[in-house]
């Protein structure tokens, strides 16, 4: 039986490394500074490979229906955020419709656009995902291995679940470092990054798709995603935990960069 690398971890050293990491002044630290500390903690324990073949969803809260096709991919003036950086854009999507709506902070009685994406024929997204707390524990793990794994999982999850108010916050540096090092370079290049939803925790996960997988790739890469539909809807008032919507417009075609709709039901008053 092969031993897991976790067997070789000294839990006291691991806790000290994590403690030192939290002493970093993120406002002054570079991504290289942050990764040098993160890599000592994580090594190869906190990521698993996964594939996605189902629909993906994104919601936008706008006053009027989106008509510009560019909004379906990289919105104009997209700011750096949990994963996106100045020169590294991603398409943020959710694994579920409720997840997309909640991530977009759409309230009851507010109108929004819901975009559905599908994988092209015979394509699937290959990505890396944080090991979450539902990950099965290996048979050869003893009690200390279990504790170490949970410490590592919680360390990474806590960075993605960190609530950040300011879109330009330096607090995004920790997840940007994790994604573009641990998820990509350290474990091999992937199509997308999978991580837990902050707003819809444990009910959906987010999929951040690399720009090269939905735009023309001049390096011979494969464009894997396409738009299935664009809908205009309103979130209806309803008792929690349910989430209901009324779709009243749907796209008929996307042509010359413009989205054309038809009304499919009366707009709720």
VENPE-V681594 format. One line per field, one symbol per residue. ss: DSSP state (2 for helix, 1 for strand, 0 for the rest). phi: phi as a letter, one per 40 degrees, with the letter a starting at -180 (. if undefined). psi: psi as a letter, one per 40 degrees, with the letter a starting at -180 (. if undefined). A space follows every 10 residues. Layout:
ss=???
phi=???
psi=???
This chain:
ss=0000222200 2222222222 2000000000 2222222222 2200001111 1100011111 0000000122 2200000000 0000100101 1111002222 2220000000 1111111110 0000111111 0000000000 0022222222 2222222222 0000000002 2222222222 2222200000 0111110000 0000111111 2220000000 0000111111 1111110000 0001111111 1111100111 111000000
phi=.cccdcdccc cccdcccccc cccccccbcc cccccccccc ccfbcbbbca bbbbcbbabb cbcbdcbcdc ccbbcdfccd adbcbdbbcb ccbbcacdcc ccccfccdgc cabbbbbbcc dgbacbabbc cccccccccc ccccdccccc ccccccdccc cccbcccccc ccdccccccc bccbccbgcb cabbaccccb dgbabcbbcc dccbbcbccg cbccbaccab bbabcccacc ccbbbbcbaa cbabafgbbb bbcbaccdc
psi=hhiidddehh dddddddddd deehgddeii dddddddddd ddbfeeiiii iheaiiihih hidiihehdd eechihfhii addiidegii hhiieidddd dddefhihei iihhhhiiii hfiihhiiih hieehihide hadddddddd dddddddddd ehhhdhdeie eeddddddde cddcddeihi dihhiihddf heeiiihhhi deeeihheee ihhdiihdih ihiihihiii eihiihheii idihhfeihh iiheiihi.
